[in-house]
Amino acid sequence: LMNGIVEEKTNRVMEILVTSVTPTQLLTGKIIGLGLLGLTQMVIWGVAGGVAIALGQSLPFLSGVTFPTDLALLALVYFVLSYFLIASLMAGVGVVANSEQESRQFSSFISLMWVLPFFFVAQFIDDPNGVVPILLTLIPITSPISALMRVGLSAVPAWQIIASLAILFVTMIFTAWGSARVFRWGMLRYGKRVSLRDMIRAVRRPSQFTTTASKGGMSS
């Protein structure tokens, strides 16, 4: 998603696209399209896994293998929410990147944060209800992996799962809203390094900065 946005922006394709659709529609279409693709892959893997488990019951070494339905549903909910969160982050950051190398640096950092729970796998195994696993369960970007790891290892209090999903949902909504404003502001901005302060100002007053960015894009 991020590389595609950077490429379209660099090749000035985005200037053509925004003549037919609004920036918000363009961003929403990209996120939903890739999300449906990922969901399709997830369903295929799930069906293949279910068939393998069903057929494997006749084999002695696979006879005890099961996959709880509630865990599968929880994983699906986390997948949807975390996807929209990360996709919004990637889109918002990608539209202000000036090159694919710069976008890869941003995406690597976001990806590292998402898999951060794997660095604490020893704490999850020793005490799934310890301080570190609980904190990582409540942090939006690390909650999907953390929550699923804990549910697979022990009984997790229901309030923690509910709180985790609620925080993730609210963060996803806020991030999508902010990314849409940054996307509208940065899609025609070329050749200028963007600071965090610029992005915050764009979120607060997107219309003012869209006009400025458009003038800068045309002049370049």
C-alpha positions, 0 to 999 in steps of 0.5 A: 500500500505504501509503496503503491502510494509513493509510486503513484505520487512520484509518477504524478499518477495521483494528480490524474486520479484526483480529477475523478475521485476525491482524496478520501474516496481514493484512500478508502478504495485502496485500503478496502481493496487490499483489505478484501484481498487479505481477508480472502487469503485468510479465508482460504488459509482457514478453509485449508487448515480446517480441511487438513485438521478434519482429514488428519483426525484419521492419523494418530499424530493429528487426532488430537489437533483442534482449533477453537471456533472462538479463537478463530472469530477473535483472530478475525476481529483483530485482523480486521481492526489491526489491518485498518489501523496499520493500513491507515498508518501506512497510507498517511506516512506513505503520502508524505514520503519522497522516495521508496527508500524513505517509505521503506524506513517508515514501513519497517518501523511500523512492522517492527512495532507490530511484531514487538510481542515476539521479542517478549515470548519468554514472558508470555510463556512464563506468565501470560497474565503478567505485566508485560503481556497485559500492557502489550495487549492494551497497546493498539499496534501490539494488541492483536498478536499479544491477545491471541498469544495469551488466549492460546496459552491461558485463560485471559480475563474478559475485561482485558480482551474487551478493553483491548478491542475497544482501544484498538477500535477507537485508535483505528477510527482516529488514525483513519480520520487523521490519515485521510486529512494527511493524505488530502494534504500530502498527495500533491506535495513534492520534494519537501521533507515533512516534519511531524509538526507539519503533519499535526498541522495538516490534521488540524487544518487540512484545507489550508495546507491542501491549497499550499501543497497544490501550489507547491506541486504545480510550481515544481 
